[in-house]
Each structure stands twice: as C-alpha cells, then as structure tokens.
Amino acid sequence: GWSNLWGCREIIHIPNGVNIERFKPSKDRKELRSQFNIPKDATVLLSIGRLVHHKMPFRMIDIFAEVQHG
C-alpha cells in the first residue's frame, strides 16, 4: 500500500476539517442555479481549501479550464 511506497512506518488519520453537517448539498439546486445565473446544463466544479502555494490553486484553475474545453 501507500505506506510501503513512501517508506512510512505509521499512518495517522486526520479527520475532515470541514463540518459536513453544515455544508450539505442544497436540496433546491434549481433555485441556486437561478440565483447565480448558472444554466441548468452547466457543469459546476468546485475546490475548497486554503489558498496557499503548496496546494497549487492556480494549477486547479488550469485543470478546470482543461475540463471545460475538453
């Protein structure tokens, strides 16, 4: 597994840092799309995280553009 690949002796589980009870998907997606002028057939991609260099936020923007343009 991953521990052998990276030479790890111990794996520590770090629980999700986002309160998933607070950020549940909206039940009324049509209303949200209307509110933000998002077409019903548009694909919505989202990334959540701190904007720090090592998380490569600008690379994510490039990836989103690649997905959009195929």
Backbone as numpy.savetxt, mean C-alpha at the origin, in Angstrom:
# Nx Ny Nz CAx CAy CAz Cx Cy Cz
13.85 -21.44 4.34 13.04 -20.26 4.34 13.90 -19.00 4.34
13.24 -17.89 4.65 13.91 -16.58 4.68 15.05 -16.54 5.67
14.88 -17.24 6.80 15.94 -17.18 7.81 17.24 -17.78 7.30
17.15 -18.84 6.53 18.36 -19.45 5.96 18.97 -18.57 4.88
18.12 -17.95 4.06 18.59 -17.11 2.97 19.41 -15.93 3.48
18.96 -15.33 4.56 19.62 -14.14 5.09 20.54 -14.44 6.28
20.67 -15.70 6.64 21.55 -16.06 7.74 21.00 -15.66 9.10
19.69 -15.57 9.21 19.08 -15.16 10.49 18.98 -16.36 11.42
19.20 -16.10 12.67 19.05 -17.15 13.68 17.71 -17.02 14.40
17.18 -15.84 14.39 15.94 -15.59 15.11 15.07 -14.65 14.28
13.79 -14.94 14.24 12.85 -14.09 13.54 11.92 -13.48 14.58
11.76 -12.16 14.53 10.90 -11.45 15.46 9.70 -10.92 14.70
8.51 -11.25 15.17 7.28 -10.76 14.54 7.00 -9.34 15.03
6.82 -8.42 14.09 6.45 -7.05 14.43 5.02 -6.86 13.94
4.08 -6.66 14.86 2.68 -6.54 14.46 2.44 -5.31 13.59
1.34 -5.34 12.86 0.96 -4.25 11.98 0.91 -2.94 12.75
1.51 -1.89 12.21 1.52 -0.59 12.87 0.31 0.25 12.57
-0.63 -0.28 11.79 -1.84 0.46 11.43 -3.03 -0.17 12.14
-3.85 0.65 12.74 -5.06 0.15 13.40 -6.05 -0.26 12.32
-6.13 -1.56 12.04 -6.97 -2.04 10.95 -8.46 -1.92 11.27
-8.81 -1.78 12.52 -10.21 -1.54 12.87 -10.62 -0.14 12.46
-9.72 0.82 12.56 -10.02 2.21 12.23 -10.04 2.44 10.72
-9.21 1.72 9.99 -9.06 1.95 8.56 -9.64 0.82 7.73
-10.87 0.44 8.02 -11.56 -0.59 7.24 -12.03 0.02 5.92
-12.13 -0.80 4.88 -12.65 -0.27 3.62 -14.07 0.27 3.79
-14.35 1.33 3.08 -15.68 1.93 3.14 -16.70 1.00 2.49
-17.87 0.93 3.08 -18.93 0.12 2.51 -19.57 0.81 1.31
-19.43 2.13 1.24 -20.05 2.87 0.15 -18.98 3.42 -0.80
-18.40 2.54 -1.58 -17.33 2.93 -2.51 -17.83 3.88 -3.59
-19.07 3.68 -4.03 -19.63 4.55 -5.07 -19.66 6.00 -4.60
-20.05 6.21 -3.35 -20.11 7.57 -2.81 -18.72 8.19 -2.74
-17.73 7.42 -2.30 -16.36 7.94 -2.22 -15.81 8.26 -3.60
-16.07 7.40 -4.57 -15.60 7.67 -5.93 -16.23 8.95 -6.47
-17.51 9.13 -6.18 -18.20 10.34 -6.62 -17.63 11.57 -5.93
-17.40 11.47 -4.63 -16.87 12.59 -3.84 -15.52 13.06 -4.37
-14.68 12.12 -4.80 -13.33 12.46 -5.26 -13.19 12.42 -6.78
-14.32 12.38 -7.49 -14.34 12.37 -8.96 -13.48 11.25 -9.56
-13.60 10.06 -9.00 -12.87 8.90 -9.50 -13.85 8.07 -10.33
-13.58 7.86 -11.62 -14.48 7.06 -12.45 -14.69 5.66 -11.87
-15.89 5.11 -12.08 -16.21 3.81 -11.48 -15.34 2.68 -12.03
-14.79 2.85 -13.23 -13.96 1.80 -13.81 -12.45 2.05 -13.61
-12.10 3.11 -12.87 -10.69 3.44 -12.64 -10.08 2.51 -11.59
-8.83 2.12 -11.83 -8.09 1.34 -10.84 -7.47 2.32 -9.85
-7.61 2.01 -8.56 -7.05 2.86 -7.52 -5.94 2.09 -6.82
-4.73 2.65 -6.84 -3.59 2.05 -6.15 -3.22 2.95 -4.98
-2.87 2.34 -3.87 -2.59 3.10 -2.67 -1.40 2.50 -1.95
-0.57 3.36 -1.43 0.55 2.93 -0.60 0.52 3.76 0.68
0.64 3.08 1.79 0.61 3.76 3.08 1.96 3.55 3.76
2.54 4.62 4.23 3.81 4.51 4.94 4.43 5.87 5.14
5.46 5.91 5.96 6.19 7.16 6.16 6.95 7.51 4.89
7.05 8.79 4.62 7.81 9.23 3.45 9.27 9.40 3.85
9.99 8.29 3.84 11.41 8.29 4.17 12.17 7.64 3.02
13.41 8.03 2.84 14.21 7.60 1.70 14.27 6.08 1.54
14.51 5.35 2.63 14.71 3.90 2.50 13.44 3.15 2.10
12.27 3.79 2.17 11.05 3.15 1.70 10.80 3.43 0.22
11.65 4.23 -0.39 11.65 4.51 -1.82 10.30 5.00 -2.35
9.75 6.07 -1.77 8.43 6.54 -2.22 8.41 6.97 -3.69
9.52 7.52 -4.18 9.53 7.94 -5.58 9.56 6.74 -6.52
10.14 5.65 -6.09 10.10 4.41 -6.89 8.66 3.92 -6.99
7.90 4.05 -5.90 6.49 3.65 -5.93 5.72 4.47 -6.95
6.01 5.75 -7.05 5.35 6.60 -8.05 5.67 6.09 -9.45
6.93 5.73 -9.69 7.32 5.17 -10.99 6.57 3.87 -11.28
6.46 3.02 -10.26 5.76 1.74 -10.42 4.29 1.97 -10.73
3.66 2.91 -10.00 2.25 3.21 -10.27 2.08 3.69 -11.71
3.00 4.51 -12.20 2.93 4.99 -13.58 3.07 3.84 -14.56
3.97 2.89 -14.27 4.15 1.73 -15.14 2.89 0.89 -15.19
2.25 0.71 -14.04 1.00 -0.06 -13.98 -0.08 0.64 -14.79
-0.15 1.95 -14.67 -1.17 2.73 -15.37 -1.01 2.63 -16.88
0.23 2.68 -17.35 0.48 2.70 -18.79 0.77 1.32 -19.38
0.80 0.32 -18.54 1.02 -1.05 -19.02 2.40 -1.28 -19.34
